[in-house]
Amino acid sequence: MNQGRHSSPSEMLLESLDEILFSARQCLDYRKTNSSIWPNPHAIGGTLGFPATLLLFSIVDTIGSYYDNFEVPCDGKRITIKPDKVKSHFYILNSHLFNLNLSEVDFEQIFSAIRNKLSHNSLIGGEILLHPGKKAPFIESKSIRGKGRYTVYLNGFYEACESAINKFKIEMPTRVPSSFHGQKFYVKE
């Protein structure tokens, strides 16, 4: 990629989102089969689940960041995506792009226990389970405590991100240029 060749944020997003999605697919298709490369405690035969999760949540964060002041249903009311509140970018999961029905508590847990811990500490929260499966909804929330309270079905999440990107590409011409982040694409003199 040659960053200087993109004339607009939408043009760059077309390429960057496709590359991130492609990279997530590579992580999910890869199998850790060589025990000299992947010694204990690695799951032999497992996927590269942590980087796939990080990439897929980056897609959610990216898409949500272009829906300034967009409202989604949550807990029987409407909540708003704010360009300056990163956690609110994840509210896009309750929109027409991802079709989930997460609560505010779920958003807090997903943001802090998955996205932030994985991005900044290479960990996920103790109640989070990453599963290679394909299931809808791709994030499952249970009322139990402990591992599995939140299960992220990675191949289902991948498919949801692929679909959301395709929908976002249609809406991109109206969403991106007027968004807070779209307007920051150009250096201010």
C-alpha positions as CSV (number, residue, x, y, z in Angstrom):
1,M,0.0,0.0,0.0
2,N,1.2,3.5,-0.9
3,Q,-0.7,5.8,1.5
4,G,0.0,8.9,-0.7
5,R,-2.1,7.5,-3.6
6,H,-5.4,7.7,-1.7
7,S,-7.3,10.9,-2.5
8,S,-10.0,10.5,0.1
9,P,-10.6,8.7,3.4
10,S,-13.2,6.5,1.7
11,E,-10.7,5.4,-0.9
12,M,-8.2,4.4,1.8
13,L,-11.0,2.7,3.9
14,L,-11.9,0.5,0.9
15,E,-8.4,-0.9,0.9
16,S,-7.6,-0.9,4.6
17,L,-10.8,-2.7,5.6
18,D,-10.4,-5.3,2.9
19,E,-6.8,-5.9,4.1
20,I,-7.8,-6.2,7.7
21,L,-10.6,-8.6,6.8
22,F,-8.2,-10.7,4.7
23,S,-5.7,-10.8,7.5
24,A,-8.4,-12.0,9.9
25,R,-9.3,-14.8,7.5
26,Q,-5.7,-15.9,7.3
27,C,-5.6,-16.0,11.1
28,L,-8.7,-18.1,11.3
29,D,-7.6,-20.5,8.5
30,Y,-4.1,-21.1,10.0
31,R,-3.7,-24.1,12.2
32,K,-1.0,-24.4,15.0
33,T,0.2,-27.9,14.1
34,N,4.0,-27.7,14.7
35,S,4.7,-28.1,18.4
36,S,8.2,-26.8,18.1
37,I,6.8,-23.5,16.9
38,W,3.7,-23.7,19.2
39,P,4.8,-25.4,22.5
40,N,2.6,-25.6,25.6
41,P,0.4,-23.8,26.5
42,H,-0.6,-23.3,22.8
43,A,-3.6,-25.2,21.6
44,I,-2.2,-27.5,19.0
45,G,-4.5,-27.5,16.0
46,G,-6.0,-24.2,17.1
47,T,-6.3,-21.0,15.1
48,L,-4.6,-17.7,15.6
49,G,-7.6,-16.6,17.6
50,F,-6.1,-13.7,19.5
51,P,-4.9,-11.8,16.5
52,A,-8.1,-12.6,14.6
53,T,-10.2,-11.2,17.5
54,L,-8.1,-8.1,17.6
55,L,-8.5,-7.6,13.8
56,L,-12.3,-8.2,13.8
57,F,-12.9,-5.8,16.7
58,S,-10.7,-3.2,14.9
59,I,-13.2,-3.5,12.0
60,V,-16.1,-2.9,14.4
61,D,-14.3,0.1,15.9
62,T,-13.4,1.5,12.5
63,I,-16.9,1.2,11.1
64,G,-18.5,2.6,14.3
65,S,-16.1,5.6,14.2
66,Y,-17.8,6.9,11.0
67,Y,-21.4,6.8,12.4
68,D,-21.3,10.2,14.2
69,N,-24.4,10.7,16.4
70,F,-26.0,7.6,15.0
71,E,-28.6,6.0,17.4
72,V,-29.0,2.3,18.0
73,P,-31.4,0.4,20.3
74,C,-30.1,-0.8,23.6
75,D,-31.9,-1.8,26.8
76,G,-35.3,-0.5,25.5
77,K,-33.9,3.0,24.7
78,R,-31.7,4.7,22.1
79,I,-28.0,5.2,22.6
80,T,-25.8,7.4,20.5
81,I,-22.4,6.8,18.9
82,K,-20.2,9.8,19.7
83,P,-17.0,10.5,17.6
84,D,-15.0,11.4,20.7
85,K,-16.0,8.4,22.8
86,V,-14.3,5.3,21.5
87,K,-16.4,2.9,23.5
88,S,-19.5,4.2,21.8
89,H,-18.1,3.1,18.4
90,F,-18.9,-0.5,19.5
91,Y,-22.6,0.4,19.7
92,I,-22.6,-0.2,15.9
93,L,-22.9,-3.8,16.8
94,N,-26.6,-3.2,17.6
95,S,-27.2,-1.5,14.2
96,H,-28.4,-2.8,10.9
97,L,-24.8,-3.6,10.1
98,F,-24.3,-6.3,12.7
99,N,-27.8,-7.0,14.0
100,L,-26.9,-7.8,17.6
101,N,-28.9,-6.9,20.7
102,L,-26.3,-6.2,23.3
103,S,-27.0,-4.4,26.6
104,E,-25.0,-1.4,28.0
105,V,-23.3,-3.9,30.4
106,D,-22.4,-6.1,27.5
107,F,-20.8,-3.1,25.7
108,E,-18.8,-2.2,28.8
109,Q,-17.5,-5.8,29.1
110,I,-16.7,-6.2,25.4
111,F,-14.9,-2.9,25.3
112,S,-12.9,-3.3,28.5
113,A,-12.4,-7.1,28.7
114,I,-11.9,-7.9,25.1
115,R,-11.0,-4.9,23.0
116,N,-8.9,-2.9,25.4
117,K,-7.2,-5.7,27.2
118,L,-6.3,-7.5,24.0
119,S,-5.1,-4.3,22.3
120,H,-3.1,-3.0,25.1
121,N,-2.2,-6.0,27.3
122,S,-2.5,-9.1,25.0
123,L,-5.1,-10.6,27.3
124,I,-8.8,-11.1,27.3
125,G,-11.0,-10.9,30.4
126,G,-11.5,-14.1,32.5
127,E,-15.1,-14.4,31.5
128,I,-14.4,-14.3,27.8
129,L,-14.3,-17.5,25.7
130,L,-13.1,-17.4,22.1
131,H,-14.6,-20.2,20.0
132,P,-13.6,-21.0,16.4
133,G,-17.2,-21.7,15.5
134,K,-19.8,-20.1,13.3
135,K,-22.9,-19.2,15.3
136,A,-25.5,-16.5,15.3
137,P,-25.4,-14.3,17.3
138,F,-21.6,-14.3,17.0
139,I,-21.3,-12.8,20.5
140,E,-23.3,-14.7,23.1
141,S,-23.9,-13.3,26.5
142,K,-25.0,-15.5,29.4
143,S,-26.0,-14.5,32.9
144,I,-23.4,-16.9,34.4
145,R,-20.2,-15.8,36.1
146,G,-16.8,-17.1,34.9
147,K,-15.4,-18.4,31.6
148,G,-18.0,-18.4,28.9
149,R,-20.2,-15.6,30.2
150,Y,-19.3,-14.0,26.9
151,T,-18.5,-16.3,24.0
152,V,-17.2,-14.9,20.7
153,Y,-17.7,-17.2,17.8
154,L,-14.9,-16.2,15.6
155,N,-16.0,-17.5,12.2
156,G,-19.4,-16.1,12.8
157,F,-17.8,-12.8,13.7
158,Y,-15.8,-12.9,10.6
159,E,-18.9,-13.4,8.4
160,A,-20.7,-10.6,10.2
161,C,-17.7,-8.3,9.7
162,E,-17.6,-9.2,6.0
163,S,-21.3,-8.4,5.6
164,A,-21.0,-5.2,7.6
165,I,-18.1,-4.0,5.5
166,N,-20.1,-4.6,2.3
167,K,-23.0,-2.6,3.7
168,F,-20.7,0.1,5.0
169,K,-19.1,0.4,1.5
170,I,-22.6,1.3,0.2
171,E,-23.1,3.9,2.9
172,M,-19.5,5.2,2.8
173,P,-20.1,8.1,0.3
174,T,-22.6,9.8,2.6
175,R,-21.1,8.7,6.0
176,V,-17.3,9.2,5.7
177,P,-16.8,12.7,4.2
178,S,-18.9,14.4,6.8
179,S,-17.7,12.4,9.8
180,F,-15.3,13.6,12.5
181,H,-12.7,11.2,11.4
182,G,-13.2,11.6,7.7
183,Q,-12.7,15.4,8.1
184,K,-9.4,14.8,10.0
185,F,-8.0,13.0,6.9
186,Y,-6.5,16.2,5.6
187,V,-3.8,18.0,7.4
188,K,-4.9,21.4,8.6
189,E,-2.6,24.3,7.5
